[in-house]
């Protein structure tokens, strides 16, 4: 029997509808969620902002790829907690001027609560940097990304 080959390129799909100047209702697969602005910016605060959603995507990707890399290395990292602090240049979103790199610096601290040693956790982090598509997206856009992996 021939081995089944995994596709190397797939098409990701999302549908969205603007419900107001600030709110977008988004559907991905069988999931529906809201992206919105806070009330102080004229939104209804029904969901995270678009920029908040980008940071949340990085957290999710770090978690998924982190566990995949740990499994590949045979390392038990336990659960991951991710904290992000990001300097965001708002001049673009306020239409003051065009900004090439709106997420100027992004610091991510990843804490693992499993039995892996600090050195093993750092090794996992090195592998994640090679494979996480969201961290690649930020880095390739010019964001200065600093990620620290540590043991709880």
C-alpha positions as CSV (number, residue, x, y, z in Angstrom):
1,X,0.0,0.0,0.0
2,X,1.3,3.5,-0.9
3,X,2.0,6.0,1.8
4,X,-0.4,8.9,2.0
5,X,1.4,12.2,1.4
6,X,0.2,15.3,3.3
7,X,-0.4,18.4,1.2
8,X,2.3,20.9,1.6
9,X,0.1,23.9,0.7
10,X,-3.6,24.3,1.6
11,X,-6.1,27.1,1.2
12,X,-7.3,28.7,4.5
13,X,-10.7,30.4,4.3
14,X,-12.5,32.9,6.5
15,X,-15.6,34.9,5.9
16,X,-16.5,38.2,7.5
17,X,-19.2,40.8,7.5
18,X,-18.8,44.4,8.7
19,X,-21.8,45.0,11.0
20,X,-20.8,48.6,11.8
21,X,-17.8,50.8,11.4
22,X,-16.0,48.9,14.1
23,X,-17.6,45.4,14.3
24,X,-16.8,42.4,12.1
25,X,-18.6,39.1,12.5
26,X,-16.2,36.4,11.4
27,X,-16.8,32.8,10.4
28,X,-14.0,30.2,10.1
29,X,-14.8,26.5,9.7
30,X,-17.8,26.0,12.0
31,X,-16.8,28.8,14.4
32,X,-18.2,32.3,14.6
33,X,-16.7,35.2,16.6
34,X,-16.7,39.0,16.8
35,X,-13.8,41.4,16.2
36,X,-14.7,44.9,17.6
37,X,-13.3,48.1,19.0
38,X,-13.7,49.2,22.6
39,X,-16.4,51.6,23.5
40,X,-13.9,54.5,23.9
41,X,-13.2,54.1,20.2
42,X,-16.8,54.0,19.2
43,X,-17.2,50.2,19.2
44,X,-19.3,47.9,21.4
45,X,-16.5,45.9,22.9
46,X,-18.1,42.7,21.8
47,X,-14.7,41.1,21.0
48,X,-11.0,41.8,20.7
49,X,-9.7,44.4,18.3
50,X,-8.1,43.4,15.1
51,X,-4.6,44.1,16.5
52,X,-5.5,42.2,19.8
53,X,-6.6,39.3,17.6
54,X,-3.1,39.2,15.9
55,X,-1.5,38.9,19.3
56,X,-3.9,36.2,20.4
57,X,-3.1,34.3,17.2
58,X,0.6,34.4,18.1
59,X,-0.2,33.0,21.6
60,X,-2.2,30.2,20.1
61,X,0.4,29.4,17.5
62,X,3.2,29.4,20.1
63,X,1.2,26.9,22.2
64,X,0.4,24.6,19.3
65,X,3.9,24.6,17.6
66,X,5.5,24.5,21.1
67,X,3.8,21.3,21.9
68,X,4.6,19.8,18.5
69,X,8.2,20.7,18.8
70,X,8.4,19.3,22.4
71,X,6.8,16.1,21.2
72,X,9.3,15.8,18.4
73,X,12.2,16.3,20.8
74,X,10.7,13.9,23.4
75,X,10.4,16.7,26.0
76,X,7.5,17.1,28.4
77,X,6.9,20.8,28.7
78,X,3.5,20.5,30.5
79,X,1.2,23.4,29.9
80,X,2.4,26.7,28.4
81,X,1.5,30.2,29.6
82,X,2.3,33.1,27.2
83,X,2.6,36.8,28.1
84,X,3.0,39.3,25.4
85,X,3.9,43.0,25.6
86,X,3.9,44.8,22.2
87,X,4.8,48.3,21.3
88,X,2.3,49.4,18.6
89,X,2.7,52.5,16.5
90,X,-0.9,53.8,16.2
91,X,-0.1,56.5,13.6
92,X,-1.2,54.2,10.9
93,X,-4.6,53.2,12.4
94,X,-5.3,56.9,13.2
95,X,-4.5,57.8,9.6
96,X,-1.9,60.2,10.7
97,X,0.7,58.6,8.4
98,X,1.5,55.3,6.7
99,X,3.6,53.0,9.0
100,X,5.7,50.2,7.5
101,X,6.1,48.3,10.8
102,X,3.1,49.0,13.2
103,X,4.1,46.3,15.7
104,X,7.5,47.7,16.4
105,X,8.7,45.5,19.2
106,X,7.1,42.4,20.6
107,X,8.3,40.6,23.8
108,X,6.9,37.2,24.5
109,X,7.6,35.2,27.6
110,X,6.7,31.5,27.4
111,X,6.5,29.7,30.8
112,X,6.3,25.9,30.8
113,X,5.1,24.0,33.9
114,X,6.2,20.5,33.0
115,X,9.1,18.4,34.2
116,X,11.5,19.4,31.4
117,X,14.7,21.1,32.4
118,X,15.4,24.8,31.6
119,X,17.8,23.7,28.9
120,X,15.2,21.4,27.3
121,X,12.6,24.2,27.3
122,X,15.1,26.6,25.7
123,X,15.7,24.0,23.0
124,X,12.0,23.7,22.3
125,X,11.9,27.5,22.0
126,X,14.7,27.4,19.4
127,X,12.7,24.9,17.4
128,X,9.5,26.9,17.7
129,X,11.3,30.0,16.3
130,X,12.0,27.9,13.1
131,X,8.4,26.7,12.6
132,X,5.8,29.1,14.1
133,X,4.1,30.8,11.1
134,X,2.8,33.7,13.3
135,X,6.2,34.5,14.7
136,X,7.6,34.3,11.2
137,X,4.9,36.7,10.0
138,X,5.8,39.3,12.7
139,X,9.5,38.9,12.1
140,X,9.3,39.1,8.3
141,X,7.3,42.2,8.6
142,X,10.1,43.9,10.5
143,X,8.8,43.5,14.1
144,X,11.6,43.1,16.6
145,X,10.5,39.9,18.2
146,X,12.1,38.7,21.5
147,X,10.9,35.4,22.9
148,X,12.0,33.9,26.2
149,X,11.2,30.3,27.1
150,X,11.5,29.4,30.8
151,X,10.6,26.9,33.3
152,X,7.8,27.8,35.8
